[in-house]
Amino acid sequence: MLLAIAFSYVLVRGSEHMMTGPDVSLNVALARRDAYGSDFMWFKKDGREYLIRDAGTLDRIEGLF
């Protein structure tokens, strides 16, 4: 069974980047990195955008990958 990603995201931790989803292109990811720096997760779900910058939360998210 395939698990579909229900949202688009960009995860940046230092020099590492991950991204996926229908609303994300390389240009979008680079623009988010330019806007938010090198430690964040941006995602879009149900037409709303969210930004996570808390280091502890990002550590937990990164652990999922």
DOTINU-626451 format. One record per residue: y, x, z of N, C-alpha, C, O, CB in turn; residue in three letters; residue number from 1. Coordinates in Angstrom, 1 decimal. Each point is the difference from the previous one (the first is absolute). Glycine has a CB too. Example, Ala and Ser with C-alpha at 12.3 -4.5 7.8 and 13.67 -1.06 7.14 Angstrom:
// DOTINU-626451
n_north: -5.7 | n_east: 13.2 | n_up: 7.8 | ca_north: 1.2 | ca_east: -0.9 | ca_up: 0.0 | c_north: 1.2 | c_east: 0.9 | c_up: 0.0 | o_north: 0.0 | o_east: 1.0 | o_up: 0.7 | cb_north: -1.2 | cb_east: -2.9 | cb_up: 0.5 | code: ALA | pos: 1
n_north: 2.3 | n_east: 1.5 | n_up: -1.9 | ca_north: 1.1 | ca_east: 0.9 | ca_up: 0.0 | c_north: 1.1 | c_east: -0.8 | c_up: 0.8 | o_north: 1.1 | o_east: 0.5 | o_up: 0.1 | cb_north: -1.7 | cb_east: 0.7 | cb_up: -2.3 | code: SER | pos: 2
//
This chain:
// DOTINU-626451
n_north: -1.2 | n_east: 0.8 | n_up: 0.0 | ca_north: 1.2 | ca_east: -0.8 | ca_up: 0.0 | c_north: 1.2 | c_east: 0.9 | c_up: 0.0 | o_north: 0.1 | o_east: 0.9 | o_up: 0.8 | cb_north: -1.3 | cb_east: -2.8 | cb_up: 0.4 | code: MET | pos: 1
n_north: 2.2 | n_east: 1.6 | n_up: -2.0 | ca_north: 1.2 | ca_east: 0.8 | ca_up: -0.1 | c_north: 1.0 | c_east: -0.6 | c_up: 1.0 | o_north: 0.2 | o_east: -1.2 | o_up: 0.1 | cb_north: -0.6 | cb_east: 1.8 | cb_up: -2.5 | code: LEU | pos: 2
n_north: 1.1 | n_east: 0.3 | n_up: 3.0 | ca_north: 1.1 | ca_east: -0.4 | ca_up: 0.9 | c_north: 1.3 | c_east: 0.2 | c_up: -0.8 | o_north: 0.4 | o_east: 1.1 | o_up: -0.4 | cb_north: -1.7 | cb_east: -0.4 | cb_up: 2.5 | code: LEU | pos: 3
n_north: 2.0 | n_east: -1.8 | n_up: -2.3 | ca_north: 1.3 | ca_east: 0.1 | ca_up: -0.7 | c_north: 1.1 | c_east: 0.3 | c_up: 0.9 | o_north: 0.1 | o_east: -0.5 | o_up: 1.2 | cb_north: -0.9 | cb_east: -1.2 | cb_up: -2.8 | code: ALA | pos: 4
n_north: 1.7 | n_east: 2.6 | n_up: 1.2 | ca_north: 1.2 | ca_east: 0.3 | ca_up: 0.8 | c_north: 1.0 | c_east: -1.2 | c_up: -0.2 | o_north: 0.4 | o_east: -0.3 | o_up: -1.1 | cb_north: -0.7 | cb_east: 2.8 | cb_up: 0.8 | code: ILE | pos: 5
n_north: 0.7 | n_east: -3.1 | n_up: 1.4 | ca_north: 0.8 | ca_east: -1.2 | ca_up: 0.0 | c_north: 1.5 | c_east: 0.3 | c_up: 0.0 | o_north: 0.8 | o_east: -0.9 | o_up: 0.1 | cb_north: -2.7 | cb_east: -0.3 | cb_up: 1.0 | code: ALA | pos: 6
n_north: 2.2 | n_east: 2.5 | n_up: -1.1 | ca_north: 1.4 | ca_east: 0.4 | ca_up: 0.1 | c_north: 0.2 | c_east: 1.3 | c_up: -0.7 | o_north: -1.0 | o_east: 0.8 | o_up: -0.2 | cb_north: 1.3 | cb_east: -2.1 | cb_up: 2.3 | code: PHE | pos: 7
n_north: 0.9 | n_east: 1.7 | n_up: -2.4 | ca_north: 0.4 | ca_east: 1.3 | ca_up: -0.5 | c_north: 0.5 | c_east: 0.9 | c_up: 1.1 | o_north: 0.7 | o_east: -0.5 | o_up: 0.9 | cb_north: -0.2 | cb_east: -0.6 | cb_up: -3.2 | code: SER | pos: 8
n_north: -0.8 | n_east: 2.4 | n_up: 2.2 | ca_north: 0.5 | ca_east: 0.8 | ca_up: 1.0 | c_north: 0.2 | c_east: 1.4 | c_up: -0.5 | o_north: -0.5 | o_east: 0.5 | o_up: -1.0 | cb_north: -0.7 | cb_east: -1.8 | cb_up: 2.7 | code: TYR | pos: 9
n_north: 2.1 | n_east: 2.0 | n_up: -0.9 | ca_north: 0.2 | ca_east: 1.5 | ca_up: -0.2 | c_north: 0.0 | c_east: 0.6 | c_up: 1.4 | o_north: 0.7 | o_east: -0.4 | o_up: 0.9 | cb_north: 0.8 | cb_east: 0.1 | cb_up: -3.0 | code: VAL | pos: 10
n_north: -2.4 | n_east: 1.2 | n_up: 2.3 | ca_north: -0.2 | ca_east: 0.7 | ca_up: 1.3 | c_north: 0.4 | c_east: 1.5 | c_up: -0.3 | o_north: -0.7 | o_east: 0.7 | o_up: -0.8 | cb_north: -1.1 | cb_east: -2.3 | cb_up: 1.7 | code: LEU | pos: 11
n_north: 2.7 | n_east: 2.1 | n_up: -0.2 | ca_north: 0.5 | ca_east: 1.4 | ca_up: -0.1 | c_north: -0.1 | c_east: 0.7 | c_up: 1.3 | o_north: 0.6 | o_east: -0.5 | o_up: 1.0 | cb_north: 0.9 | cb_east: -0.1 | cb_up: -3.0 | code: VAL | pos: 12
n_north: -2.3 | n_east: 1.6 | n_up: 2.1 | ca_north: -0.1 | ca_east: 0.8 | ca_up: 1.3 | c_north: 0.2 | c_east: 1.5 | c_up: -0.4 | o_north: -0.9 | o_east: 0.6 | o_up: -0.6 | cb_north: -0.6 | cb_east: -2.3 | cb_up: 1.7 | code: ARG | pos: 13
n_north: 2.7 | n_east: 2.2 | n_up: -0.9 | ca_north: 0.3 | ca_east: 1.4 | ca_up: -0.4 | c_north: -0.1 | c_east: 0.1 | c_up: -1.5 | o_north: 0.8 | o_east: -0.7 | o_up: -0.7 | cb_north: -1.7 | cb_east: 1.6 | cb_up: 2.8 | code: GLY | pos: 14
n_north: 0.1 | n_east: 0.0 | n_up: -2.6 | ca_north: -0.1 | ca_east: 0.2 | ca_up: -1.5 | c_north: -1.1 | c_east: -0.9 | c_up: -0.6 | o_north: -0.2 | o_east: 0.1 | o_up: -1.2 | cb_north: 1.0 | cb_east: 2.3 | cb_up: 1.5 | code: SER | pos: 15
n_north: -1.5 | n_east: -3.2 | n_up: 0.5 | ca_north: -1.1 | ca_east: -0.8 | ca_up: -0.5 | c_north: 0.5 | c_east: -1.4 | c_up: -0.3 | o_north: 0.8 | o_east: -0.6 | o_up: 0.8 | cb_north: -2.5 | cb_east: 1.9 | cb_up: 0.5 | code: GLU | pos: 16
n_north: 1.3 | n_east: -1.9 | n_up: -2.4 | ca_north: 0.4 | ca_east: -1.3 | ca_up: -0.4 | c_north: -1.2 | c_east: -0.9 | c_up: -0.4 | o_north: -0.9 | o_east: 0.5 | o_up: -0.7 | cb_north: 3.1 | cb_east: 0.5 | cb_up: -0.1 | code: HIS | pos: 17
n_north: -2.2 | n_east: -2.2 | n_up: 1.1 | ca_north: -1.0 | ca_east: -1.0 | ca_up: -0.5 | c_north: 0.8 | c_east: -1.2 | c_up: -0.4 | o_north: 1.0 | o_east: -0.4 | o_up: 0.6 | cb_north: -2.9 | cb_east: 1.3 | cb_up: 0.9 | code: MET | pos: 18
n_north: 1.4 | n_east: -1.6 | n_up: -2.5 | ca_north: 0.7 | ca_east: -1.2 | ca_up: -0.5 | c_north: -1.0 | c_east: -0.8 | c_up: -0.8 | o_north: -1.0 | o_east: 0.5 | o_up: -0.6 | cb_north: 3.2 | cb_east: 0.6 | cb_up: 0.6 | code: MET | pos: 19
n_north: -2.0 | n_east: -2.4 | n_up: 0.1 | ca_north: -0.9 | ca_east: -0.9 | ca_up: -0.8 | c_north: 0.7 | c_east: -1.4 | c_up: -0.1 | o_north: 0.9 | o_east: -0.3 | o_up: 0.8 | cb_north: -3.0 | cb_east: 1.6 | cb_up: -0.1 | code: THR | pos: 20
n_north: 1.6 | n_east: -2.1 | n_up: -1.6 | ca_north: 0.5 | ca_east: -1.4 | ca_up: -0.1 | c_north: 0.8 | c_east: -0.3 | c_up: -1.3 | o_north: 0.5 | o_east: 1.0 | o_up: -0.6 | cb_north: -0.5 | cb_east: -1.0 | cb_up: 3.1 | code: GLY | pos: 21
n_north: 0.1 | n_east: -1.2 | n_up: -2.8 | ca_north: 0.7 | ca_east: -0.4 | ca_up: -1.2 | c_north: 1.5 | c_east: 0.2 | c_up: 0.0 | o_north: 0.6 | o_east: 0.0 | o_up: -1.1 | cb_north: -2.4 | cb_east: -1.7 | cb_up: 0.8 | code: PRO | pos: 22
n_north: 2.4 | n_east: 1.8 | n_up: 1.4 | ca_north: 1.4 | ca_east: 0.2 | ca_up: 0.1 | c_north: 0.4 | c_east: 1.5 | c_up: 0.2 | o_north: 1.2 | o_east: 0.3 | o_up: 0.2 | cb_north: -1.0 | cb_east: -2.6 | cb_up: 0.8 | code: ASP | pos: 23
n_north: -1.1 | n_east: 3.2 | n_up: -1.2 | ca_north: 0.3 | ca_east: 1.4 | ca_up: 0.2 | c_north: -0.3 | c_east: 0.8 | c_up: -1.2 | o_north: -1.1 | o_east: 0.0 | o_up: -0.6 | cb_north: 0.6 | cb_east: -0.2 | cb_up: 3.0 | code: VAL | pos: 24
n_north: 1.5 | n_east: 1.0 | n_up: -2.8 | ca_north: -0.2 | ca_east: 1.0 | ca_up: -1.1 | c_north: 0.5 | c_east: 1.3 | c_up: 0.6 | o_north: 0.5 | o_east: 0.1 | o_up: 1.1 | cb_north: -0.1 | cb_east: -1.8 | cb_up: -3.0 | code: SER | pos: 25
n_north: -0.6 | n_east: 2.8 | n_up: 1.2 | ca_north: 0.4 | ca_east: 1.3 | ca_up: 0.5 | c_north: 1.5 | c_east: 0.0 | c_up: 0.2 | o_north: 0.5 | o_east: 0.6 | o_up: 1.0 | cb_north: -2.3 | cb_east: 0.5 | cb_up: -2.2 | code: LEU | pos: 26
n_north: 2.6 | n_east: -1.7 | n_up: 0.4 | ca_north: 1.4 | ca_east: -0.1 | ca_up: 0.2 | c_north: 0.4 | c_east: -0.7 | c_up: 1.2 | o_north: 0.9 | o_east: 0.4 | o_up: 0.8 | cb_north: -0.6 | cb_east: -0.4 | cb_up: -3.2 | code: ASN | pos: 27
n_north: -1.0 | n_east: -1.1 | n_up: 2.7 | ca_north: 0.2 | ca_east: -0.8 | ca_up: 1.3 | c_north: -0.3 | c_east: 0.9 | c_up: 1.2 | o_north: 0.8 | o_east: 0.1 | o_up: 0.9 | cb_north: -1.3 | cb_east: -2.3 | cb_up: -2.1 | code: VAL | pos: 28
n_north: -0.6 | n_east: 2.9 | n_up: 1.2 | ca_north: -0.4 | ca_east: 0.9 | ca_up: 1.1 | c_north: 1.0 | c_east: 1.1 | c_up: 0.2 | o_north: 0.3 | o_east: 0.3 | o_up: 1.1 | cb_north: -2.7 | cb_east: -0.9 | cb_up: -1.6 | code: ALA | pos: 29
n_north: 2.8 | n_east: 1.2 | n_up: -0.6 | ca_north: 1.0 | ca_east: 1.1 | ca_up: 0.1 | c_north: 1.3 | c_east: -0.5 | c_up: 0.6 | o_north: 0.7 | o_east: 0.6 | o_up: 0.8 | cb_north: -1.8 | cb_east: 0.6 | cb_up: -2.7 | code: LEU | pos: 30
n_north: 1.5 | n_east: -2.4 | n_up: 1.4 | ca_north: 1.3 | ca_east: -0.6 | ca_up: 0.5 | c_north: -0.1 | c_east: -0.3 | c_up: 1.5 | o_north: 0.9 | o_east: 0.2 | o_up: 0.8 | cb_north: -0.5 | cb_east: -1.2 | cb_up: -3.0 | code: ALA | pos: 31
n_north: -1.6 | n_east: 0.5 | n_up: 2.7 | ca_north: -0.2 | ca_east: -0.3 | ca_up: 1.4 | c_north: 0.1 | c_east: 1.3 | c_up: 0.8 | o_north: 0.6 | o_east: 0.1 | o_up: 1.1 | cb_north: -2.0 | cb_east: -2.1 | cb_up: -1.6 | code: ARG | pos: 32
n_north: 0.7 | n_east: 3.1 | n_up: 0.0 | ca_north: 0.1 | ca_east: 1.3 | ca_up: 0.7 | c_north: 1.4 | c_east: 0.5 | c_up: 0.0 | o_north: 0.4 | o_east: 0.6 | o_up: 1.1 | cb_north: -2.7 | cb_east: -0.1 | cb_up: -1.8 | code: ARG | pos: 33
n_north: 3.1 | n_east: -0.6 | n_up: -0.3 | ca_north: 1.3 | ca_east: 0.4 | ca_up: 0.0 | c_north: 0.9 | c_east: -0.7 | c_up: 1.0 | o_north: 0.9 | o_east: 0.5 | o_up: 0.7 | cb_north: -1.1 | cb_east: 0.1 | cb_up: -3.1 | code: ASP | pos: 34
n_north: -0.1 | n_east: -1.9 | n_up: 2.6 | ca_north: 0.7 | ca_east: -0.9 | ca_up: 0.9 | c_north: -0.4 | c_east: 0.2 | c_up: 1.4 | o_north: 0.9 | o_east: 0.0 | o_up: 0.9 | cb_north: -0.6 | cb_east: -1.6 | cb_up: -2.7 | code: ALA | pos: 35
n_north: -1.6 | n_east: 1.8 | n_up: 2.1 | ca_north: -0.5 | ca_east: 0.0 | ca_up: 1.4 | c_north: -0.5 | c_east: 1.3 | c_up: 0.5 | o_north: -0.3 | o_east: 0.1 | o_up: 1.2 | cb_north: -0.3 | cb_east: -2.4 | cb_up: -1.6 | code: TYR | pos: 36
n_north: 0.6 | n_east: 3.4 | n_up: -0.4 | ca_north: -0.5 | ca_east: 1.3 | ca_up: 0.5 | c_north: -1.4 | c_east: 0.2 | c_up: -0.2 | o_north: -0.7 | o_east: -0.5 | o_up: -0.9 | cb_north: 2.5 | cb_east: 0.4 | cb_up: 2.5 | code: GLY | pos: 37
n_north: -2.4 | n_east: 0.9 | n_up: -0.7 | ca_north: -1.4 | ca_east: 0.5 | ca_up: -0.2 | c_north: -1.0 | c_east: -0.5 | c_up: 1.0 | o_north: -1.0 | o_east: 0.6 | o_up: 0.2 | cb_north: 2.0 | cb_east: 1.4 | cb_up: -1.2 | code: SER | pos: 38
n_north: -0.6 | n_east: -3.1 | n_up: 1.7 | ca_north: -1.0 | ca_east: -0.5 | ca_up: 1.0 | c_north: 0.3 | c_east: -1.5 | c_up: 0.2 | o_north: 0.8 | o_east: -0.5 | o_up: 0.8 | cb_north: -0.9 | cb_east: 2.7 | cb_up: 0.4 | code: ASP | pos: 39
n_north: -0.6 | n_east: -3.0 | n_up: -2.0 | ca_north: 0.2 | ca_east: -1.5 | ca_up: 0.0 | c_north: -1.2 | c_east: -0.7 | c_up: -0.7 | o_north: -0.7 | o_east: 0.6 | o_up: -0.8 | cb_north: 3.2 | cb_east: -0.3 | cb_up: 0.9 | code: PHE | pos: 40
n_north: -2.5 | n_east: -1.6 | n_up: 0.1 | ca_north: -0.8 | ca_east: -0.9 | ca_up: -0.8 | c_north: 0.8 | c_east: -1.1 | c_up: -0.4 | o_north: 0.6 | o_east: -0.7 | o_up: 0.8 | cb_north: -2.8 | cb_east: 1.4 | cb_up: 0.3 | code: MET | pos: 41
n_north: 2.3 | n_east: -1.0 | n_up: -2.4 | ca_north: 0.7 | ca_east: -1.1 | ca_up: -0.6 | c_north: -1.0 | c_east: -0.9 | c_up: -0.6 | o_north: -0.9 | o_east: 0.5 | o_up: -0.7 | cb_north: 3.1 | cb_east: 0.8 | cb_up: 0.3 | code: TRP | pos: 42
n_north: -2.1 | n_east: -2.6 | n_up: 0.7 | ca_north: -0.9 | ca_east: -0.9 | ca_up: -0.8 | c_north: 0.6 | c_east: -1.3 | c_up: -0.3 | o_north: 1.0 | o_east: -0.4 | o_up: 0.7 | cb_north: -2.9 | cb_east: 1.5 | cb_up: 0.5 | code: PHE | pos: 43
n_north: 1.4 | n_east: -1.8 | n_up: -2.1 | ca_north: 0.5 | ca_east: -1.3 | ca_up: -0.5 | c_north: -1.2 | c_east: -1.0 | c_up: 0.0 | o_north: -1.1 | o_east: 0.3 | o_up: -0.6 | cb_north: 2.9 | cb_east: 0.8 | cb_up: -0.8 | code: LYS | pos: 44
n_north: -1.6 | n_east: -2.2 | n_up: 2.1 | ca_north: -1.0 | ca_east: -1.0 | ca_up: 0.1 | c_north: 0.6 | c_east: -1.4 | c_up: 0.0 | o_north: 1.0 | o_east: -0.2 | o_up: 0.7 | cb_north: -2.5 | cb_east: 1.7 | cb_up: 0.6 | code: LYS | pos: 45
n_north: 1.0 | n_east: -2.3 | n_up: -2.2 | ca_north: 0.5 | ca_east: -1.4 | ca_up: -0.1 | c_north: 1.5 | c_east: 0.0 | c_up: -0.3 | o_north: 0.8 | o_east: -0.9 | o_up: 0.5 | cb_north: -2.6 | cb_east: 0.1 | cb_up: 1.0 | code: ASP | pos: 46
n_north: 2.3 | n_east: 1.7 | n_up: -2.3 | ca_north: 1.4 | ca_east: 0.1 | ca_up: -0.4 | c_north: 0.9 | c_east: 0.6 | c_up: 1.0 | o_north: 1.2 | o_east: 0.1 | o_up: -0.3 | cb_north: -1.6 | cb_east: -2.1 | cb_up: -1.1 | code: GLY | pos: 47
n_north: -0.1 | n_east: 2.4 | n_up: 2.5 | ca_north: 0.9 | ca_east: 0.6 | ca_up: 1.1 | c_north: -0.3 | c_east: 1.5 | c_up: 0.1 | o_north: -1.2 | o_east: 0.4 | o_up: -0.2 | cb_north: 1.3 | cb_east: -2.6 | cb_up: 1.4 | code: ARG | pos: 48
n_north: 0.9 | n_east: 3.0 | n_up: -0.9 | ca_north: -0.2 | ca_east: 1.4 | ca_up: 0.1 | c_north: 0.1 | c_east: 0.4 | c_up: 1.5 | o_north: 0.8 | o_east: -0.5 | o_up: 0.7 | cb_north: 0.2 | cb_east: 0.9 | cb_up: -3.0 | code: GLU | pos: 49
n_north: -1.8 | n_east: 0.6 | n_up: 2.6 | ca_north: -0.1 | ca_east: 0.5 | ca_up: 1.4 | c_north: 0.1 | c_east: 1.5 | c_up: 0.0 | o_north: -0.5 | o_east: 0.7 | o_up: -1.0 | cb_north: -0.9 | cb_east: -2.7 | cb_up: 1.7 | code: TYR | pos: 50
n_north: 1.9 | n_east: 2.6 | n_up: 0.4 | ca_north: 0.1 | ca_east: 1.5 | ca_up: 0.1 | c_north: -0.5 | c_east: 0.3 | c_up: 1.4 | o_north: 0.5 | o_east: -0.5 | o_up: 1.0 | cb_north: 1.4 | cb_east: 0.7 | cb_up: -2.6 | code: LEU | pos: 51
n_north: -2.8 | n_east: 0.8 | n_up: 1.7 | ca_north: -0.5 | ca_east: 0.5 | ca_up: 1.3 | c_north: 0.4 | c_east: 1.5 | c_up: 0.0 | o_north: -0.3 | o_east: 0.8 | o_up: -0.9 | cb_north: -1.6 | cb_east: -2.5 | cb_up: 1.0 | code: ILE | pos: 52
n_north: 2.6 | n_east: 2.1 | n_up: 1.0 | ca_north: 0.4 | ca_east: 1.4 | ca_up: 0.2 | c_north: -0.5 | c_east: 0.5 | c_up: 1.4 | o_north: 0.2 | o_east: 1.2 | o_up: 0.2 | cb_north: 1.8 | cb_east: -1.6 | cb_up: -1.7 | code: ARG | pos: 53
n_north: -2.6 | n_east: -0.4 | n_up: 2.3 | ca_north: -0.4 | ca_east: 0.4 | ca_up: 1.3 | c_north: -1.2 | c_east: 1.0 | c_up: -0.1 | o_north: -1.0 | o_east: -0.4 | o_up: -0.6 | cb_north: 1.8 | cb_east: -1.8 | cb_up: 1.6 | code: ASP | pos: 54
n_north: -0.7 | n_east: 3.4 | n_up: -0.4 | ca_north: -1.0 | ca_east: 1.0 | ca_up: -0.2 | c_north: -1.3 | c_east: -0.4 | c_up: 0.5 | o_north: -1.1 | o_east: 0.3 | o_up: -0.6 | cb_north: 2.9 | cb_east: 1.4 | cb_up: 0.8 | code: ALA | pos: 55
n_north: -1.9 | n_east: -2.4 | n_up: 1.0 | ca_north: -1.3 | ca_east: -0.4 | ca_up: 0.5 | c_north: -0.7 | c_east: -1.0 | c_up: -0.9 | o_north: -1.2 | o_east: 0.1 | o_up: -0.2 | cb_north: 2.1 | cb_east: 0.3 | cb_up: 2.5 | code: GLY | pos: 56
n_north: -0.1 | n_east: -1.3 | n_up: -2.8 | ca_north: -0.6 | ca_east: -1.0 | ca_up: -0.9 | c_north: -0.5 | c_east: 0.6 | c_up: -1.3 | o_north: -1.0 | o_east: -0.3 | o_up: -0.5 | cb_north: 2.5 | cb_east: -1.4 | cb_up: 1.5 | code: THR | pos: 57
n_north: -0.7 | n_east: 2.7 | n_up: -1.5 | ca_north: -0.4 | ca_east: 0.7 | ca_up: -1.2 | c_north: -1.2 | c_east: 0.8 | c_up: 0.2 | o_north: -0.9 | o_east: 0.1 | o_up: -0.9 | cb_north: 3.2 | cb_east: 0.0 | cb_up: 0.2 | code: LEU | pos: 58
n_north: -2.5 | n_east: 0.5 | n_up: 1.9 | ca_north: -1.2 | ca_east: 0.7 | ca_up: 0.3 | c_north: -1.2 | c_east: -0.9 | c_up: -0.1 | o_north: -1.1 | o_east: 0.4 | o_up: -0.5 | cb_north: 2.4 | cb_east: 1.2 | cb_up: 2.0 | code: ASP | pos: 59
n_north: -1.2 | n_east: -2.8 | n_up: -0.9 | ca_north: -1.1 | ca_east: -0.9 | ca_up: 0.0 | c_north: -0.3 | c_east: -0.5 | c_up: -1.4 | o_north: -1.2 | o_east: -0.1 | o_up: -0.4 | cb_north: 1.8 | cb_east: -0.7 | cb_up: 2.7 | code: ARG | pos: 60
n_north: 0.4 | n_east: 0.5 | n_up: -3.1 | ca_north: -0.2 | ca_east: -0.4 | ca_up: -1.4 | c_north: -0.7 | c_east: 1.1 | c_up: -0.8 | o_north: -1.0 | o_east: -0.2 | o_up: -0.7 | cb_north: 3.1 | cb_east: -1.2 | cb_up: 0.8 | code: ILE | pos: 61
n_north: -1.6 | n_east: 2.7 | n_up: 0.1 | ca_north: -0.6 | ca_east: 1.1 | ca_up: -0.7 | c_north: -1.5 | c_east: 0.2 | c_up: 0.4 | o_north: -0.8 | o_east: 0.3 | o_up: -0.9 | cb_north: 3.0 | cb_east: 0.8 | cb_up: 0.8 | code: GLU | pos: 62
n_north: -2.5 | n_east: -1.4 | n_up: 1.3 | ca_north: -1.4 | ca_east: 0.1 | ca_up: 0.5 | c_north: -0.9 | c_east: -1.0 | c_up: -0.7 | o_north: -1.2 | o_east: 0.2 | o_up: -0.1 | cb_north: 2.0 | cb_east: 0.5 | cb_up: 2.3 | code: GLY | pos: 63
n_north: -0.3 | n_east: -1.8 | n_up: -2.7 | ca_north: -0.8 | ca_east: -1.0 | ca_up: -0.8 | c_north: -0.4 | c_east: 0.5 | c_up: -1.3 | o_north: -1.0 | o_east: -0.4 | o_up: -0.6 | cb_north: 2.2 | cb_east: -1.4 | cb_up: 1.8 | code: LEU | pos: 64
n_north: -0.5 | n_east: 2.8 | n_up: -1.8 | ca_north: -0.3 | ca_east: 0.5 | ca_up: -1.3 | c_north: -0.9 | c_east: 1.2 | c_up: 0.2 | o_north: -0.4 | o_east: 0.6 | o_up: -1.0 | cb_north: 2.6 | cb_east: -1.4 | cb_up: 0.1 | code: PHE | pos: 65
//
